[in-house]
């Protein structure tokens, strides 16, 4: 159960870390999202909230910095 609980936030960090037009924007947004998800995930499994935030922030920032704008391209948004 703990693995499933940790997998969902990790997938969210990877998916959302590409949000941003520039590499630095993706790193900052990935770091912020990762810190939040890491803190919550660590607290849920009984770990250190601060430790989870630090690790999640580092992973999110690295993932955001390493992604390219075209890595996650949803195409045109439909207008109604």
Secondary structure as a PSIPRED ss2 file (coil, helix, strand):
# PSIPRED VFORMAT (PSIPRED V4.0)

   1 X C   1.000  0.000  0.000
   2 X H   0.000  1.000  0.000
   3 X H   0.000  1.000  0.000
   4 X H   0.000  1.000  0.000
   5 X H   0.000  1.000  0.000
   6 X H   0.000  1.000  0.000
   7 X H   0.000  1.000  0.000
   8 X H   0.000  1.000  0.000
   9 X H   0.000  1.000  0.000
  10 X H   0.000  1.000  0.000
  11 X H   0.000  1.000  0.000
  12 X H   0.000  1.000  0.000
  13 X H   0.000  1.000  0.000
  14 X H   0.000  1.000  0.000
  15 X H   0.000  1.000  0.000
  16 X H   0.000  1.000  0.000
  17 X C   1.000  0.000  0.000
  18 X C   1.000  0.000  0.000
  19 X C   1.000  0.000  0.000
  20 X C   1.000  0.000  0.000
  21 X C   1.000  0.000  0.000
  22 X C   1.000  0.000  0.000
  23 X H   0.000  1.000  0.000
  24 X H   0.000  1.000  0.000
  25 X H   0.000  1.000  0.000
  26 X H   0.000  1.000  0.000
  27 X H   0.000  1.000  0.000
  28 X H   0.000  1.000  0.000
  29 X H   0.000  1.000  0.000
  30 X H   0.000  1.000  0.000
  31 X H   0.000  1.000  0.000
  32 X H   0.000  1.000  0.000
  33 X H   0.000  1.000  0.000
  34 X H   0.000  1.000  0.000
  35 X H   0.000  1.000  0.000
  36 X H   0.000  1.000  0.000
  37 X H   0.000  1.000  0.000
  38 X H   0.000  1.000  0.000
  39 X H   0.000  1.000  0.000
  40 X H   0.000  1.000  0.000
  41 X H   0.000  1.000  0.000
  42 X H   0.000  1.000  0.000
  43 X H   0.000  1.000  0.000
  44 X H   0.000  1.000  0.000
  45 X C   1.000  0.000  0.000
  46 X C   1.000  0.000  0.000
  47 X C   1.000  0.000  0.000
  48 X C   1.000  0.000  0.000
  49 X H   0.000  1.000  0.000
  50 X H   0.000  1.000  0.000
  51 X H   0.000  1.000  0.000
  52 X H   0.000  1.000  0.000
  53 X H   0.000  1.000  0.000
  54 X H   0.000  1.000  0.000
  55 X H   0.000  1.000  0.000
  56 X H   0.000  1.000  0.000
  57 X H   0.000  1.000  0.000
  58 X H   0.000  1.000  0.000
  59 X H   0.000  1.000  0.000
  60 X H   0.000  1.000  0.000
  61 X H   0.000  1.000  0.000
  62 X H   0.000  1.000  0.000
  63 X H   0.000  1.000  0.000
  64 X H   0.000  1.000  0.000
  65 X H   0.000  1.000  0.000
  66 X H   0.000  1.000  0.000
  67 X C   1.000  0.000  0.000
  68 X C   1.000  0.000  0.000
  69 X C   1.000  0.000  0.000
  70 X C   1.000  0.000  0.000
  71 X C   1.000  0.000  0.000
  72 X C   1.000  0.000  0.000
  73 X C   1.000  0.000  0.000
  74 X C   1.000  0.000  0.000
  75 X C   1.000  0.000  0.000
  76 X C   1.000  0.000  0.000
  77 X C   1.000  0.000  0.000
  78 X C   1.000  0.000  0.000
  79 X C   1.000  0.000  0.000
  80 X C   1.000  0.000  0.000
